[in-house]
């Protein structure tokens, strides 16, 4: 435990939070722009004396319960919360579950990639956002129930499951995705969504159950994809994965090598989609 750094961090975060941010009246006799010590103690459900001693660098080591209460009272970000735990000599609590909120900058990126199929996954492998060319290449995601917009379900309980023994890409993706999901389960041990997904797909797919029981752990990385599209025919694609660490999400992009038949086919798919929109 680093008492002096912990004290300085608490003081700096307290000064940053305005009373109105936490539902308190600012009043007219306030000497500091942030919260008073007694207000932080009240919000955290602890004694004023104990909190004062923490800020003075002479308090006892706070419990995990106290740290969680301070993080809520001071409205800490996930990064700040982790830093608070480390200063107190504790391992941070894992996040409650994978985020479904895609950062605005990533949504703008999808819009600008009008010639590159791209979509966003969270750690549970839910497809959260996509651009029109990804829908044209893969499926109309908007027409699917939200629960079906999940790569694990698609791989092991949808049409792709029948291609596991004959499609090298599907087999590789299946193994990589299960290893990636197991890593996510370790990062989010309390997430009911991951537990429910594993139980559901294990019951429906012996293949998934076997891969899950193998215990492989890994992070999904870039690969190649071969497919036959119903409109433009055979395609060989590079599948690149870009990580969004602050949300534990990844952007999946499909590209083709310039000058190849696949590159021309993808251009044709984009033009076909634009022609269909213009005809409406």
Phi, psi and omega in degrees: 000129178257091187298318184291318178293322178297316179299314181295322181293317179298318180297317182293321180288324179296319180295336184278332185274123178276149180305319181294339178294333184243020175081021179252154177277136182289322182074180184247353184247032182271126182269349181234144180290341183262206180277153170281159179300318181294332178289319176298315180300318179296314181296327182271353179070041181226169181286148179297319181299317181296316181296319179301319180294325176297317181290339179268001177072024181229014180275164175290166180296122182288147178285168177297325179296317178295318180298317179297320180294319178295320179299320178291315183298322183268003177054050182285146170288172179300319180294318179293323179298315178299321179296319178302314180297317181296320178298328180273004178077027181240155172277130182300147173295143177292152176301157183296322182182169180299139180285144174253000182269115181274130179302142180305322180298325178289322177297320177296323178299316179301319181296322183283337180276063185283349178249010181228118176298131182208145174213168184242131177245148166262184185292341177274001181070024170283136175275113189263329182203157182202162174257167185301325182289329175295320178295321179293325181284319190253293180192165178280089184302325183296334181278349181273146169300145182308324181294337180272354177274064184218126185295323180297313178298319181296319183290322191251346179233357179256193181302331182297334182298330181287348183258007185300318185279346185242346184245110183300321181295316180298319180296317180293317180296321180298311180296316180295321183290322178293318177297322178293319179295323178295321176297320178295322178299328176289327179283333182233067186295339181260007184281116180291335181294316178293317180299318180293321179296315179298316181295316182296309185287329175298321181289334185262340186227107174302328178297312179299316181301320180292315179295320179295317181291343179291339176078011180294139179232134179190167178252130181295130181236187184295154182202185174246150181229130172246135181207162174244111182276140183295342182257314188250359174085208186295141178222138170241118190239148168270127178254108181252142183241119178251131186266143174247087192297326184292341177244001184053049178238167177221143175262123180257123182239142177246122179232165178231155179285127179304142178086356180267160175303325179295323178297317179293323180294321179292321175298320179295322178297318179297316180294321178299318179296318181293323178295320180295322178292321180293332182282348182288000000 
